[in-house]
Amino acid sequence: MPSVKLLFIDAGGKLYRGYGREFPLIEWYPQAQRWSPLPNTPDPNSSAERVSQREAERCYPGSTNALLPEGTQLEMDITVQEWIRLQPELFDSYDGPITRLSPEEDAERATVLRELIKKY
């Protein structure tokens, strides 16, 4: 059985966490510096995108170290059918999920690629 991790999701200038980018479970409240539960309902008009942990912290300071609401699991086992529903981008002949990275992560990735190109 596959296991999925809680993702960081940026949508409409707000930060969420959920197991799929269109199924947020909790929302970040920057003024209160806390996460709050949401009903688990998809947003069909969402322009949500996955973001890395470093990018989430850069854009929403404090969000990556704040305590999650009681009962929120960082990882859970799911069936393949649930996985396809939560993260369809992994299964639709797409190259994989695109996660927005922080500028530092982009620079690190570019450096690694440059070094590989120099070798070959």
VEXFI-807869 format. One line per field, with one value per residue: residue number from 1; y, x negated, z negated of N, C-alpha, C in turn. Coordinates in pm, whole numbers. Each point is the difference from the previous one (the first is absolute). Layout:
N
num	(NUM,...);
npy	(Y,...);
npx	(X,...);
npz	(Z,...);
capy	(Y,...);
capx	(X,...);
capz	(Z,...);
cpy	(Y,...);
cpx	(X,...);
cpz	(Z,...);
END
This chain:
120
num	(1,2,3,4,5,6,7,8,9,10,11,12,13,14,15,16,17,18,19,20,21,22,23,24,25,26,27,28,29,30,31,32,33,34,35,36,37,38,39,40,41,42,43,44,45,46,47,48,49,50,51,52,53,54,55,56,57,58,59,60,61,62,63,64,65,66,67,68,69,70,71,72,73,74,75,76,77,78,79,80,81,82,83,84,85,86,87,88,89,90,91,92,93,94,95,96,97,98,99,100,101,102,103,104,105,106,107,108,109,110,111,112,113,114,115,116,117,118,119,120);
npy	(-117,96,81,95,105,71,58,89,77,69,69,87,-12,-122,-43,-118,-102,-98,-110,93,57,-78,-58,132,-32,78,114,72,41,85,75,-112,-14,-43,-131,0,-96,-66,18,-130,115,-55,81,-14,118,-91,95,-98,24,-110,20,21,-72,11,-24,-98,-32,10,-54,-98,95,-100,-14,-16,86,57,-17,-122,21,-23,-117,102,-91,-10,-125,-54,-120,-14,-22,-77,-43,3,-63,-72,-10,-22,-80,41,108,-91,-4,123,-86,48,88,23,6,118,6,111,34,10,129,-30,-67,103,84,-74,-9,130,14,-87,58,119,-51,-50,115,57,-97,24);
npx	(-85,28,-98,82,-76,16,60,-89,109,-35,104,10,-132,47,-45,1,48,-33,68,79,-50,100,-64,6,-80,-109,30,-100,4,-59,109,68,-76,110,12,99,79,14,120,-4,11,3,-90,108,4,-60,-87,25,-113,-69,-42,-129,-56,-113,72,63,-115,-52,108,-1,-78,-63,41,-128,-13,110,60,23,122,57,-56,-79,1,-130,37,56,42,-2,116,-26,125,-25,-114,66,93,-91,-74,103,-72,-5,126,-16,-100,-13,-96,104,17,42,-107,62,-121,-74,-34,-23,115,54,-68,35,121,-5,-56,85,95,-49,-14,122,40,-72,52,111);
npz	(0,91,-24,-44,30,-108,103,42,-9,106,-45,97,-13,-14,-118,59,-68,80,28,50,109,35,-99,-26,-101,9,-61,53,-127,85,-18,-1,111,64,0,89,-50,114,54,13,65,121,52,78,-58,-71,-29,-82,-65,19,-124,12,-93,68,110,-64,-55,123,54,-88,-50,-59,125,25,-99,46,-116,41,48,-116,18,34,95,-21,-23,109,-31,132,57,103,-18,-132,27,91,-93,-94,76,75,-32,-96,42,43,13,-117,13,-74,-129,31,-73,-39,42,-108,4,-127,-5,68,-77,-105,50,28,-120,-49,72,-38,-121,14,50,-95,-73,65);
capy	(117,120,94,138,97,127,94,143,41,144,29,130,78,-64,-126,-112,-131,-108,-113,29,147,51,-51,51,-42,105,131,77,135,64,90,-82,-97,-133,-74,-25,-101,35,-119,-65,9,54,127,-23,118,26,15,-42,-63,-54,76,-71,47,124,107,30,79,131,81,0,-27,-67,-104,-136,-46,10,-126,-33,-26,-136,-99,12,-91,44,-101,-103,-106,11,-93,60,79,128,71,57,110,111,54,-51,42,-107,-113,41,12,127,-31,-2,125,113,64,129,1,130,45,-72,-135,14,24,-126,-92,49,-30,-144,-24,54,-92,-119,36,14,-134,-73);
capx	(85,-83,5,-12,-38,72,-67,23,78,22,114,63,-72,12,-70,78,-65,91,-63,10,2,136,69,-67,56,-22,-36,-93,41,-128,9,9,-110,52,76,137,63,99,74,-74,77,-84,36,-14,-55,-127,-124,-97,-124,-82,-121,-93,1,-79,78,110,-56,-40,118,89,-90,55,96,-55,-32,119,68,118,118,8,58,-53,-112,-98,-7,103,10,125,11,-39,114,-4,-117,35,95,-67,-112,17,-110,-100,48,64,-102,-66,-137,-7,46,-92,1,-69,-114,-50,-110,-121,10,-21,-143,-70,29,-74,-142,-18,11,-120,-111,19,-28,-146,-58,29);
capz	(0,4,-111,46,-102,-1,90,-12,116,9,87,-24,-100,-132,-11,-51,2,30,67,142,9,3,-119,-120,-130,-99,56,-81,-37,-36,-115,-121,7,-29,100,-41,86,103,46,108,124,106,61,144,65,-65,77,-101,43,-106,-27,-87,-139,-7,63,-93,-111,53,28,-117,-114,-118,35,4,-135,-86,-30,80,-84,-55,89,135,21,99,104,-19,101,77,112,128,47,-72,46,131,-24,-68,78,136,87,4,78,126,105,-28,-45,-145,-60,0,-131,4,-90,-44,86,-38,56,144,21,-28,111,117,-21,22,143,64,-29,82,140,13,-2,124);
cpy	(124,89,141,91,127,101,143,45,151,24,134,82,-53,-132,-104,-122,-104,-111,12,149,59,-49,49,-45,109,126,73,141,75,91,-78,-101,-141,-58,-23,-100,59,-124,-58,-3,62,133,-14,120,35,17,-39,-59,-51,88,-81,57,131,119,39,88,140,91,17,-34,-61,-119,-141,-55,2,-138,-18,-21,-146,-92,7,-87,55,-95,-101,-100,13,-108,72,88,136,86,68,117,122,66,-50,36,-106,-109,38,27,132,-34,-8,133,108,70,129,0,141,44,-73,-141,3,17,-128,-99,42,-30,-147,-30,51,-94,-128,26,12,-137,-71,92);
cpx	(-90,21,-16,-33,83,-82,23,64,23,114,59,-67,14,-75,89,-91,108,-74,7,21,140,84,-70,72,-12,-48,-90,56,-124,8,0,-115,47,71,140,63,101,84,-74,85,-88,53,-20,-61,-139,-113,-115,-124,-76,-122,-89,9,-78,75,116,-51,-42,121,92,-82,74,88,-56,-32,121,63,122,118,1,69,-50,-125,-93,-6,111,-7,136,2,-43,113,4,-115,27,96,-71,-109,7,-114,-110,37,56,-101,-75,-137,-15,42,-108,17,-78,-109,-35,-113,-131,0,-19,-148,-81,19,-77,-148,-29,7,-122,-120,12,-34,-150,-68,13,-3);
cpz	(0,-124,57,-117,16,80,-44,130,-7,98,-38,-108,-141,3,-66,-9,23,72,152,15,9,-116,-126,-127,-106,70,-100,-23,-50,-122,-131,-9,-37,122,-54,97,97,29,121,127,108,51,150,74,-53,100,-92,64,-122,-16,-93,-142,-13,60,-90,-114,46,18,-120,-124,-119,33,-8,-138,-95,-21,89,-94,-45,99,144,12,106,119,-25,114,68,108,127,54,-70,48,134,-17,-59,85,144,94,9,100,137,112,-9,-58,-151,-56,7,-134,12,-108,-43,94,-33,58,151,31,-24,115,125,-12,26,149,76,-19,82,146,22,6,134,118);
END
